[in-house]
Amino acid sequence: MSIPIPGIKDISKLKFFYGFKYLWNPTVYDKIFEKLDLTKTYKHPKELKVLDLYPGVGVQSAIFYNKYTPKQYSLIERRSSLYKFLQANFVDSPLQILKKDPYDWTTYSDLIDKDKVFVPEFQSPERINDSFLTVANVTGEGSEGLIMQWLSCIGNKNWLYRFGKMKMLLWMPSTTARKLLARPGAHSRSKCSVVREAFTETKLIAISDADELKGFDSKCLEEWDPILFSAADIWPTKGKPIALVEMDPADFDFDVENWDYVTRHLMILKRTPLSTVMDSLGHGGQEYFNSRITDKSLLKKCPIDLTNDEFVYLTKLFTEWPFKPDILMDFVDMYQTEHSG
């Protein structure tokens, strides 16, 4: 059964989009799915279960279903006008429309554990789970905090990541994508990109404004070769450009709690050299790290310049510090940044 795809004529009649933006052009979606080549990961798409968070007008949902006919496709949408739009356009379709809040953690425990409406298959973390995919649109204001929560779930292997390495396809403001994908030394480098680098393999797939590419690393852009499309292909057309990223959980082998403490404190003073910033990890930290760091050139670096391997190295030294502080008594805001940032 082929699902009718909502057109721009009907989409443009909606009055409320709650600050979110949605790609509506099927031609652009065809290019995106060709680039993603999802059948490499999901060799048996008819066994796939898809969770779609903030699906909005459901264009992507319908196109995805028509292309792959997954075993289950569940849309989680609570916003009134968008929920009604989905209900009206996908009545009697195979799409499962659930009026629940994707932001509420109990939504997932209810769906999976209590009501058993959507139960993913657990798979070994040796590879990407080939029976479970989550897609989400977080193009609204304040999306970065939610993305950070989801990233931390990869590190802690909870939330949806208790079922293994789940791929996510995320629509977000291009400014958030630039911050998320920032390389060491980049002006937009922050705790967000440090976490992304440690826990995921993430690629820029598509973006709605070529001028926004100036903020991304040129070598990465050459590798990613993202699809460019027009603001006319999204609705509402006004406002910030949007981008699509593909996020796969990566392998990591370090103490997550100590790593979080080290990266959080150092990134608050991200433009201060390590030769003077290590007391931020605890009293006596500068003396301890100065004596333990073997490559003294590392001390000349600022936290904003550190690679993931260097953060992991500092975390190892911190873990071995006999007089390290009790990290459970730490109350530093993870979103705090250096004033000069």
C-alpha positions in Angstrom: 0.0 0.0 0.0 1.5 3.3 -1.1 0.8 6.2 1.3 -0.2 9.6 -0.3 2.4 12.2 0.3 1.1 15.6 1.7 1.7 18.4 -0.8 2.8 22.0 -0.2 -0.7 23.3 -1.0 -2.1 21.5 2.1 1.0 22.0 4.2 1.0 25.8 3.7 -2.6 26.1 5.0 -1.4 25.1 8.5 -1.1 28.1 10.8 1.1 26.6 13.6 4.5 24.9 13.2 5.6 25.7 16.8 9.0 27.1 15.6 9.9 24.0 13.6 10.7 23.7 9.9 10.1 20.7 7.6 11.5 19.7 4.2 8.5 19.0 1.9 10.0 18.5 -1.5 10.0 14.7 -2.4 12.7 15.2 -5.1 15.2 16.4 -2.4 14.2 13.4 -0.2 15.0 11.1 -3.1 18.5 12.5 -3.2 18.9 12.2 0.5 17.8 8.6 0.7 20.0 7.8 -2.2 23.0 9.3 -0.4 22.1 7.6 2.9 22.0 4.2 1.2 20.2 2.8 4.2 19.9 -0.7 2.8 23.6 -1.1 3.5 22.7 -1.1 7.2 19.2 -2.4 7.0 19.6 -5.3 4.6 16.1 -6.5 5.5 14.0 -3.3 5.7 10.8 -5.2 6.1 12.0 -6.3 9.6 12.9 -2.7 10.5 11.1 -0.7 13.3 11.2 3.1 13.0 10.5 5.7 15.7 9.8 9.1 14.2 10.0 12.0 16.7 8.4 15.4 16.0 7.4 14.2 12.4 5.3 17.4 11.8 3.5 17.1 8.5 4.8 13.6 7.9 6.2 14.0 4.4 9.4 12.3 5.3 7.5 9.6 7.1 5.3 8.8 4.1 8.3 8.8 1.7 10.3 6.6 4.0 7.5 4.1 4.4 6.8 3.9 0.6 10.5 3.3 -0.1 11.3 0.7 2.6 7.9 -0.6 3.9 9.3 -1.3 7.4 7.7 -3.7 9.8 6.6 -0.8 12.1 6.6 3.0 11.7 5.5 5.0 14.7 5.1 8.7 14.7 5.3 10.5 18.1 3.6 13.8 17.8 1.7 15.7 20.5 1.4 19.2 19.1 -2.3 19.7 18.4 -2.4 21.1 14.8 0.3 18.8 13.5 -1.3 15.8 15.2 -4.6 16.6 13.6 -2.9 17.1 10.2 -1.3 13.6 10.5 -4.6 12.0 11.5 -6.4 13.6 8.5 -3.7 12.7 5.9 -2.8 9.2 7.1 -6.1 7.8 8.1 -6.2 4.0 7.6 -2.5 4.0 6.6 0.1 1.6 8.0 1.7 4.6 9.9 1.1 4.4 13.6 0.3 7.9 14.9 0.8 8.3 18.7 -0.2 11.5 20.5 2.7 11.6 23.0 5.5 14.0 23.8 8.9 13.0 22.5 10.5 15.3 25.1 9.0 13.4 28.0 11.2 10.4 29.1 8.1 8.5 30.4 6.8 8.4 26.8 9.5 5.8 26.0 9.1 3.7 29.1 5.3 3.7 28.5 5.7 2.8 24.8 8.3 0.1 25.3 7.9 -1.3 28.8 4.4 -0.6 30.0 2.1 -0.7 27.0 4.5 -2.6 24.7 3.3 -0.6 21.7 6.8 -0.2 20.3 9.4 -2.8 21.4 12.8 -2.7 19.6 15.0 -5.7 19.3 18.2 -5.7 21.4 21.3 -6.4 19.3 24.9 -6.7 20.2 26.8 -3.4 20.3 29.4 -4.9 17.9 27.5 -3.2 15.0 24.7 -0.8 14.2 21.3 -2.3 15.2 19.9 -3.3 11.8 16.3 -3.6 13.1 15.8 -0.3 14.8 16.1 3.3 13.5 15.1 6.6 15.0 14.5 9.8 13.0 13.8 13.2 14.6 13.1 16.8 13.7 14.6 19.1 16.3 14.7 22.3 14.2 13.0 24.4 16.9 14.6 26.8 19.3 16.4 25.1 22.3 17.2 21.9 20.3 20.8 21.8 21.4 19.9 20.8 25.0 17.8 17.9 23.9 20.5 16.7 21.5 23.0 16.8 24.3 20.7 14.7 26.4 20.4 12.1 23.6 24.2 12.1 23.2 24.8 11.5 26.9 22.4 8.5 26.6 24.9 7.0 24.1 27.6 7.3 26.6 25.5 5.9 29.4 23.9 3.3 27.1 20.4 4.1 28.4 17.1 5.5 26.9 16.8 4.0 23.4 20.5 3.0 23.3 19.9 0.2 25.8 18.9 -1.8 22.6 22.4 -1.4 21.1 23.9 0.9 18.6 20.9 2.7 17.2 21.3 5.0 14.1 19.7 8.4 14.3 18.8 10.8 11.5 18.4 14.3 12.9 17.1 17.5 11.4 18.3 20.5 13.3 19.1 24.2 12.8 22.3 24.6 10.7 23.8 26.6 13.5 23.4 23.7 15.8 24.8 21.3 13.2 27.9 23.6 12.8 28.4 23.5 16.6 27.8 19.8 16.9 30.3 19.0 14.1 33.0 21.5 15.0 36.5 20.1 14.9 39.2 20.8 17.5 40.4 24.4 17.2 37.2 25.7 15.5 35.6 28.8 16.9 32.3 27.0 17.5 34.0 24.1 19.3 32.1 23.4 22.5 31.2 20.6 24.9 28.5 19.6 22.4 31.1 18.7 19.7 33.4 17.1 22.2 30.7 14.7 23.3 29.7 14.0 19.7 33.3 13.2 18.8 33.7 10.9 21.7 30.5 8.8 21.3 29.5 9.0 17.7 30.4 8.9 14.0 28.4 11.8 12.7 28.1 13.2 9.1 26.4 16.2 7.6 24.0 14.8 5.0 22.1 17.8 3.7 21.7 21.6 4.3 19.4 24.3 3.1 21.8 27.1 2.6 25.2 26.9 0.8 26.5 30.0 2.7 26.2 28.0 6.0 28.9 25.6 4.7 31.6 28.3 5.5 31.3 27.4 9.2 32.2 23.7 8.6 35.6 22.1 8.3 36.6 22.0 4.6 38.2 18.5 4.8 35.0 17.2 6.4 32.8 18.8 3.7 35.0 17.2 1.0 34.4 13.8 2.7 30.7 14.3 3.4 29.7 16.1 0.1 26.4 17.2 1.6 23.3 17.7 -0.5 22.3 21.4 -1.0 18.7 22.4 -1.3 16.8 25.6 -1.3 14.8 27.4 1.5 11.9 27.1 -0.9 12.0 23.3 -0.3 11.1 23.8 3.4 8.1 25.1 5.2 7.8 27.6 6.8 10.4 29.2 4.5 11.4 32.1 6.8 13.9 31.7 9.5 17.2 29.9 10.0 18.5 27.3 7.5 18.2 23.6 8.6 20.5 20.6 8.2 20.2 16.8 8.4 22.9 14.8 10.1 23.4 11.0 10.4 24.6 9.9 13.8 25.9 6.4 14.5 27.1 5.4 18.0 30.9 4.7 18.1 33.0 2.4 20.2 34.6 3.9 23.3 36.6 2.5 26.2 37.0 5.1 29.0 35.4 5.9 32.3 32.4 8.1 31.2 31.8 9.8 34.6 35.4 10.9 35.0 35.6 11.9 31.3 32.5 14.0 31.7 33.9 15.8 34.7 37.2 16.5 33.0 35.7 17.7 29.7 33.0 19.8 31.4 35.4 21.7 33.6 38.1 22.2 31.0 35.6 23.4 28.3 34.4 26.2 30.7 37.8 27.7 30.3 38.3 26.5 26.7 40.7 29.2 25.6 43.0 29.0 28.6 46.2 26.9 28.1 46.5 23.6 30.0 49.6 24.9 31.6 47.4 27.2 33.8 43.9 25.7 33.7 44.3 22.3 35.4 43.5 23.5 38.9 39.9 23.8 37.6 39.8 20.0 38.0 40.6 20.2 41.7 43.1 21.7 44.2 46.6 20.8 43.3 45.6 19.7 39.8 48.1 21.9 38.0 51.1 20.5 39.9 49.9 16.9 39.4 49.2 17.2 35.7 52.3 19.1 35.0 54.3 16.3 36.5 52.3 13.5 34.8 51.9 14.8 31.2 54.9 13.4 29.3 54.5 15.4 26.1 55.0 18.9 27.5 53.8 20.5 24.2 50.3 19.4 25.2 50.4 21.9 28.1 50.6 24.7 25.5 47.3 23.7 24.1 43.9 25.1 25.1 40.9 22.8 25.8 39.2 24.1 22.6 42.2 22.6 20.6 42.1 19.1 22.2 41.2 16.0 20.2 39.2 13.2 21.7 42.3 11.1 22.2 43.9 13.9 24.2 40.7 14.3 26.4 40.8 10.5 27.0 44.5 10.7 28.0 43.8 13.5 30.5 40.9 11.5 31.9 43.2 8.5 32.4 45.6 10.7 34.4 42.7 12.2 36.3 41.4 8.7 37.2 44.9 7.8 38.5 45.2 11.0 40.7 45.2 9.9 44.3 43.8 13.3 45.5 41.2 13.9 42.8 38.0 15.5 44.1 34.7 13.6 44.6 33.1 14.1 41.2 29.7 13.1 42.7 29.7 16.4 44.6 30.2 18.4 41.4 27.4 20.9 40.4 28.9 22.7 37.4 26.3 23.4 34.7 27.2 21.2 31.6 26.0 24.0 29.3 28.1 26.7 30.9 30.8 28.2 28.6 33.7 30.5 28.8 32.6 34.2 28.9 34.9 35.0 26.0 33.4 32.1 23.9 
